[in-house]
Amino acid sequence: MSISADIIARCQSIYEDLDFGLARAWKAAVPGRKVVGFLPLYVPLEMIHAAGCLPLGIFGGGDRMEVIHGDAYYQSYICRIPRSTIELGVSGRLDVADGMIFPFVCDVIRNLSGMWKIMFPQVWTKFFDTPQNFDPAIGGAYYVEELRELKQGLEQLTGRTITDDDIRHSIGLYNENRRLVRSVYAFRAQAPWKAPASDVYLLMRAGLMMPVEEHNRMLADYLAAIEAEDRPRRDNVRIVIFGSFCEQPPLNLIKSIEMAGCYIVDDDYALVNRFLTEDVAVEGDPLEALSLSYLRHSVETSCKYVPDEAEKGRFHIEAVKAAGAEGVIYATPSFCDPALLDRPMICGRLSEASIPFISFKYAENSGQMQPIREQAGTFADSIKLWS
């Protein structure tokens, strides 16, 4: 087995472990350690790390867990991720988490934070809001206060003071992580036959469940390995995935798209470690630096307000061009209000730019992949024939 295959095999075992054994081992290794879980879409992981805690990415139960108790707490006409997250909690799989952070994605995730406080009062629970106003004097000042409140909550949880130097050190580590992540994505866009989307996805998901220092080493090792490997190149179409920023698709869905003749050269899967597109400054007030980075250097998603309607979709078109993609698959979870509200506007802009696209919906436990594979395959063939 090659070095890259060994790395991906380990990442898949971490991804499939719904008992979060890696986090449990990290916590047990040193008395007093704390684990803080977080849900998609974006959380300033630097703050959790600076508190001496392990950030633990919670992306639902996927397609390997039957949801029984979760369905009793939420209605059926919303996305599946809150119900499977409740199932993780009720079944004891998330008892490793001393704290939980629920960022603003939509009303469902916001309400899940309140549900968590009621169900698990012993767990420190924080609803983390991000600004919709991008004026530094307004949204920036608000975000600094939100970060300060997060800092105070983490200090209460851990019983330790978080200094500015602690945060700067953590920013430096996560800057390195983001640079390495961008390098992996850039390499995949250049040579997608060497870095399959399913492998890159596992590499990113596992990185959100381990210490950032370990993930940085893993990313560097993976890059060195795939650059040296020789894999067959196929006559696949280069496509970008949009709409999958919160509830994640089953791994088999990603593989099915690839098997249908598509190279996924960019995506918005598990955006947490790609949400900021440039380094965060390590000089000055670290909270101000994190705030300005969010305002000025963050990706556009359906959960961020775009004040100028004419600008809606510009980010997506630029991403398609930067990746050298030939088409877009807009794949979004069923009942995902932010993504489904954005879909007509985004796809309208793609049409104006003469970029081919298709769209479909999924759930994290989708099991029937043949229709998706056929749709993706037909899309790839149409691009080859007529674009």
Phi, psi and omega per residue, in radians:
M1 nan 2.408 -3.119
S2 -1.275 2.909 3.133
I3 -1.075 -0.782 -3.126
S4 -1.125 -0.650 3.117
A5 -1.138 -0.665 3.077
D6 -1.076 -0.749 -3.130
I7 -1.109 -0.799 -3.105
I8 -1.191 -0.611 3.091
A9 -1.087 -0.714 3.102
R10 -1.160 -0.726 3.122
C11 -1.075 -0.675 -3.128
Q12 -1.187 -0.643 3.108
S13 -1.144 -0.625 3.085
I14 -1.197 -0.761 -3.139
Y15 -1.063 -0.663 -3.077
E16 -1.456 -0.184 -3.065
D17 -1.466 1.679 -3.121
L18 -1.367 -0.027 3.043
D19 -1.712 -0.008 3.054
F20 0.966 0.902 -3.092
G21 -1.072 -0.611 -3.138
L22 -1.119 -0.761 3.114
A23 -1.149 -0.663 3.113
R24 -1.118 -0.720 3.137
A25 -1.161 -0.721 3.120
W26 -1.080 -0.752 -3.104
K27 -1.181 -0.687 -3.090
A28 -1.302 -0.341 -3.048
A29 -1.178 -0.527 -3.109
V30 -2.374 2.114 3.134
P31 -1.001 2.415 3.083
G32 1.624 -0.123 3.114
R33 -1.140 2.582 -3.141
K34 -2.144 2.546 3.065
V35 -2.000 2.314 3.129
V36 -2.112 1.981 3.102
G37 -1.392 2.671 3.073
F38 -2.515 2.568 3.082
L39 -1.704 2.882 3.057
P40 -1.097 2.670 0.608
L41 -2.081 -0.710 3.141
Y42 -2.520 2.314 3.014
V43 -2.421 2.405 3.085
P44 -1.240 1.576 -3.057
L45 -1.073 -0.404 3.109
E46 -0.998 -0.636 -3.101
M47 -1.199 -0.702 3.125
I48 -1.153 -0.770 3.142
H49 -1.114 -0.722 -3.133
A50 -1.107 -0.438 3.092
A51 -1.407 -0.029 -3.121
G52 1.446 0.231 -3.108
C53 -1.747 2.829 3.038
L54 -1.661 2.076 3.014
P55 -1.274 2.258 -3.084
L56 -2.123 1.955 -3.128
G57 -1.248 2.182 3.111
I58 -1.956 1.956 -3.085
F59 -2.102 0.602 3.141
G60 1.446 -3.021 -3.072
G61 -1.689 -0.083 3.123
G62 1.144 -2.672 -3.084
D63 -1.765 0.208 -3.083
R64 -1.887 0.093 -3.079
M65 -2.289 2.278 3.068
E66 -1.424 2.272 3.134
V67 -1.657 2.070 3.133
I68 -2.073 -1.038 -3.102
H69 -1.235 -0.614 -3.080
G70 -1.049 -0.566 -3.130
D71 -1.199 -0.304 3.135
A72 -1.394 -0.254 -3.057
Y73 -1.820 -0.336 -3.098
Y74 -2.337 2.586 3.124
Q75 -1.199 2.846 -3.053
S76 -1.431 -0.244 -3.057
Y77 -1.698 0.599 2.953
I78 -2.245 3.012 -3.124
C79 -1.076 2.913 -2.987
R80 -1.521 -0.392 -2.983
I81 -1.028 -0.668 3.115
P82 -1.160 -0.633 -3.137
R83 -1.195 -0.706 -3.141
S84 -1.303 -0.492 3.054
T85 -1.184 -0.730 3.037
I86 -1.029 -0.718 3.130
E87 -1.083 -0.700 3.076
L88 -1.051 -0.694 -3.131
G89 -1.259 -0.829 -3.085
V90 -1.146 -0.588 -3.113
S91 -1.404 -0.017 3.091
G92 1.500 0.010 -3.113
R93 -1.216 -0.441 -3.114
L94 -1.770 0.283 3.111
D95 -1.217 -0.129 3.053
V96 -1.252 -0.372 -3.051
A97 -1.488 2.120 3.071
D98 -1.473 -0.359 3.120
G99 -2.534 2.771 3.108
M100 -2.437 2.343 3.104
I101 -2.029 2.230 3.136
F102 -1.998 1.784 -3.135
P103 -1.335 2.788 3.118
F104 -1.278 2.011 2.999
V105 -2.077 -0.823 -3.102
C106 -2.845 3.127 3.135
D107 -1.093 -0.580 -3.099
V108 -1.110 -0.852 -3.120
I109 -1.198 -0.644 3.078
R110 -1.053 -0.795 -3.131
N111 -1.206 -0.494 3.090
L112 -1.108 -0.564 3.112
S113 -1.121 -0.701 3.088
G114 -1.173 -0.676 3.089
M115 -1.066 -0.705 -3.108
W116 -1.130 -0.684 3.120
K117 -1.081 -0.662 -3.136
I118 -1.263 -0.765 -3.042
M119 -1.352 -0.589 -3.062
F120 -2.279 1.227 -3.057
P121 -1.124 -0.318 3.137
Q122 -1.386 -0.175 -3.111
V123 -1.692 2.271 3.025
W124 -1.155 2.136 -3.045
T125 -2.209 2.294 -3.071
K126 -2.283 2.186 2.920
F127 -1.525 2.097 -3.026
F128 -1.906 1.991 -3.088
D129 -1.731 2.609 3.093
T130 -2.120 2.677 -3.021
P131 -1.281 2.582 2.998
Q132 -1.858 -0.071 3.043
N133 -1.870 2.248 -3.003
F134 -1.854 0.317 2.974
D135 -1.403 2.114 -3.113
P136 -0.952 -0.556 -3.114
A137 -1.306 -0.318 -3.106
I138 -1.994 -1.301 3.122
G139 -1.098 -0.635 3.123
G140 -1.135 -0.775 3.121
A141 -1.127 -0.690 3.093
Y142 -1.065 -0.762 -3.079
Y143 -1.190 -0.622 3.070
V144 -1.054 -0.748 3.119
E145 -1.156 -0.648 3.086
E146 -1.123 -0.703 3.079
L147 -1.150 -0.670 3.121
R148 -1.143 -0.692 3.095
E149 -1.146 -0.691 3.066
L150 -1.078 -0.758 3.107
K151 -1.027 -0.790 -3.138
Q152 -1.124 -0.702 3.106
G153 -1.114 -0.721 3.120
L154 -1.184 -0.599 3.083
E155 -1.153 -0.694 3.087
Q156 -1.145 -0.662 3.133
L157 -1.142 -0.752 -3.018
T158 -1.660 -0.340 -3.082
G159 1.283 0.363 3.134
R160 -2.266 2.659 3.110
T161 -1.468 2.342 3.081
I162 -1.712 1.987 -3.112
T163 -1.551 2.874 3.071
D164 -1.060 -0.636 3.122
D165 -1.163 -0.615 3.058
D166 -1.029 -0.796 -3.099
I167 -1.194 -0.717 3.121
R168 -1.070 -0.728 3.101
H169 -1.055 -0.769 3.138
S170 -1.169 -0.675 3.080
I171 -1.021 -0.738 3.120
G172 -1.050 -0.751 3.125
L173 -1.140 -0.721 -3.132
Y174 -1.333 -0.470 2.974
N175 -1.063 -0.774 3.101
E176 -1.091 -0.724 3.133
N177 -1.071 -0.780 -3.138
R178 -1.147 -0.647 3.100
R179 -1.118 -0.751 3.121
L180 -1.149 -0.706 3.097
V181 -1.071 -0.790 3.112
R182 -1.082 -0.619 3.115
S183 -1.148 -0.693 3.101
V184 -1.115 -0.781 3.141
Y185 -1.140 -0.678 3.115
A186 -1.138 -0.708 3.115
F187 -1.134 -0.734 -3.140
R188 -1.106 -0.694 3.114
A189 -1.104 -0.574 -3.130
Q190 -1.380 -0.704 -3.068
A191 -2.437 1.238 -3.048
P192 -1.137 -0.350 3.095
W193 -1.239 -0.343 3.105
K194 -1.568 -0.422 -3.091
A195 -2.273 1.389 -3.126
P196 -0.975 2.571 -3.112
A197 -1.045 -0.633 -3.141
S198 -1.131 -0.642 3.099
D199 -1.192 -0.812 -3.131
V200 -1.092 -0.667 3.118
Y201 -1.071 -0.821 3.125
L202 -1.085 -0.668 3.123
L203 -1.089 -0.695 -3.137
M204 -1.313 -0.738 3.140
R205 -1.093 -0.778 3.136
A206 -1.091 -0.596 -3.126
G207 -1.151 -0.356 3.110
L208 -1.564 0.168 3.108
M209 -2.276 0.288 3.127
M210 -2.436 2.868 3.091
P211 -1.018 2.470 -3.075
V212 -1.066 -0.571 3.130
E213 -1.077 -0.722 3.127
E214 -1.196 -0.689 3.134
H215 -1.166 -0.646 3.096
N216 -1.044 -0.763 3.098
R217 -1.116 -0.712 -3.125
M218 -1.121 -0.746 3.124
L219 -1.090 -0.767 3.128
A220 -1.107 -0.732 3.124
D221 -1.138 -0.702 -3.135
Y222 -1.137 -0.767 3.135
L223 -1.065 -0.784 3.136
A224 -1.097 -0.649 -3.089
A225 -1.228 -0.837 -3.053
I226 -1.257 -0.486 3.085
E227 -1.130 -0.526 -3.103
A228 -1.549 -0.233 -3.067
E229 -1.509 2.696 3.093
D230 -2.074 2.028 -3.132
R231 -2.156 2.655 -3.115
P232 -1.149 2.476 3.118
R233 -1.771 2.324 -3.107
R234 -1.926 2.855 3.133
D235 -1.488 1.070 -3.119
N236 -1.635 2.775 3.083
V237 -1.553 2.465 -3.121
R238 -1.580 2.072 -3.108
I239 -2.268 2.812 3.072
V240 -2.038 2.474 3.070
I241 -1.776 2.246 2.999
F242 -2.211 2.729 3.021
G243 1.725 0.009 -3.033
S244 -1.958 0.651 -2.976
F245 -1.393 -0.329 -3.062
C246 -1.993 -1.622 3.062
E247 -1.107 2.231 -3.021
Q248 -1.575 2.630 3.105
P249 -1.351 2.804 2.982
P250 -1.082 2.608 3.122
L251 -1.011 -0.624 -3.137
N252 -1.137 -0.451 3.084
L253 -1.175 -0.762 3.106
I254 -1.085 -0.764 3.130
K255 -1.135 -0.633 -3.134
S256 -1.119 -0.695 3.106
I257 -1.111 -0.711 3.108
E258 -1.158 -0.732 -3.136
M259 -1.158 -0.368 -3.125
A260 -1.409 -0.021 3.104
G261 1.812 0.424 -3.141
C262 -2.040 2.305 2.894
Y263 -1.636 2.076 3.081
I264 -1.475 1.879 -3.035
V265 -1.745 -0.127 2.996
D266 -2.840 2.768 -3.098
D267 -2.832 2.994 3.025
D268 -2.083 0.546 3.037
Y269 -1.159 2.490 2.964
A270 0.646 1.151 -2.951
L271 -1.253 -0.127 -2.905
V272 -0.863 -0.874 -3.083
N273 -1.543 0.163 3.035
R274 -2.187 0.105 -3.056
F275 -1.152 -0.681 3.058
L276 -1.623 2.241 -2.989
T277 -1.665 -0.147 3.104
E278 -2.394 2.876 3.138
D279 -1.055 2.541 3.006
V280 -1.516 2.384 -3.129
A281 -1.086 2.435 3.116
V282 -1.784 0.010 3.075
E283 -1.745 2.732 3.070
G284 1.335 -2.798 -3.121
D285 -1.217 2.060 -3.080
P286 -1.167 -0.522 3.099
L287 -1.207 -0.697 3.056
E288 -1.090 -0.693 -3.121
A289 -1.127 -0.760 3.103
L290 -1.125 -0.686 3.141
S291 -1.120 -0.834 -3.114
L292 -1.149 -0.615 3.107
S293 -1.115 -0.701 3.104
Y294 -1.127 -0.736 -3.085
L295 -1.200 -0.678 -2.953
R296 -1.829 -0.427 -2.983
H297 -2.362 0.903 3.093
S298 -2.165 2.716 -3.079
V299 -1.246 2.813 3.057
E300 -1.648 2.176 3.055
T301 -2.334 3.042 -3.127
S302 -1.194 -0.196 -3.117
C303 -1.666 0.036 3.083
K304 -1.956 2.345 3.139
Y305 -1.272 2.276 3.043
V306 -1.881 1.842 -3.000
P307 -1.123 -0.575 -3.135
D308 -1.727 1.919 -3.080
E309 -1.025 -0.521 3.137
A310 -1.168 -0.356 -3.134
E311 -1.485 -0.230 -3.114
K312 -1.028 2.160 3.121
G313 1.653 -0.228 3.137
R314 -1.051 -0.747 3.122
F315 -1.006 -0.739 -3.093
H316 -1.165 -0.724 3.118
I317 -1.127 -0.734 3.113
E318 -1.122 -0.646 3.113
A319 -1.137 -0.706 3.106
V320 -1.063 -0.808 -3.118
K321 -1.168 -0.724 -3.119
A322 -1.107 -0.594 -3.122
A323 -1.509 -0.080 -3.093
G324 1.138 0.620 -3.079
A325 -1.463 2.713 -3.139
E326 -1.831 -0.183 -3.128
G327 -2.948 3.036 -3.087
V328 -2.273 2.403 2.924
I329 -1.923 2.025 3.109
Y330 -1.650 1.688 -3.069
A331 -1.928 2.100 -3.061
T332 -2.375 2.633 3.114
P333 -1.129 2.573 3.037
S334 -1.034 2.423 3.111
F335 1.193 0.295 3.084
C336 -1.441 1.673 -3.051
D337 -1.000 -0.832 -3.109
P338 -1.037 -0.813 -3.089
A339 -1.214 -0.722 -3.088
L340 -1.265 -0.520 3.033
L341 -1.207 -0.609 -3.134
D342 -1.366 -0.454 -2.983
R343 -0.935 -0.844 -3.138
P344 -1.054 -0.664 -3.117
M345 -1.244 -0.785 -3.138
I346 -1.121 -0.828 -3.109
C347 -1.172 -0.534 3.051
G348 -1.108 -0.724 3.099
R349 -1.184 -0.630 3.077
L350 -1.080 -0.720 3.106
S351 -1.080 -0.764 3.124
E352 -1.054 -0.572 3.139
A353 -1.546 0.096 3.136
S354 1.045 0.667 3.083
I355 -1.799 2.065 3.138
P356 -1.100 2.578 3.110
F357 -2.692 2.754 2.908
I358 -2.363 2.928 3.102
S359 -2.504 2.623 3.015
F360 -2.710 2.930 3.113
K361 -2.012 2.743 -3.139
Y362 -2.580 3.026 2.937
A363 -2.269 2.783 -3.080
E364 -1.092 -0.316 3.121
N365 -1.909 0.337 3.092
S366 -0.959 2.355 -3.090
G367 -2.023 -0.460 -3.089
Q368 -1.647 1.845 -3.054
M369 -1.695 -0.258 -3.050
Q370 -1.032 -0.781 3.107
P371 -1.050 -0.692 3.127
I372 -1.162 -0.726 3.119
R373 -1.098 -0.716 3.137
E374 -1.162 -0.716 3.140
Q375 -1.134 -0.780 3.129
A376 -1.141 -0.676 3.129
G377 -1.152 -0.730 3.089
T378 -1.109 -0.701 3.103
F379 -1.074 -0.811 3.131
A380 -1.060 -0.762 3.139
D381 -1.106 -0.695 -3.133
S382 -1.126 -0.643 3.105
I383 -1.157 -0.760 3.126
K384 -1.067 -0.670 -3.027
L385 -1.415 -0.670 -2.914
W386 -2.139 -0.215 -3.114
S387 -1.457 nan nan
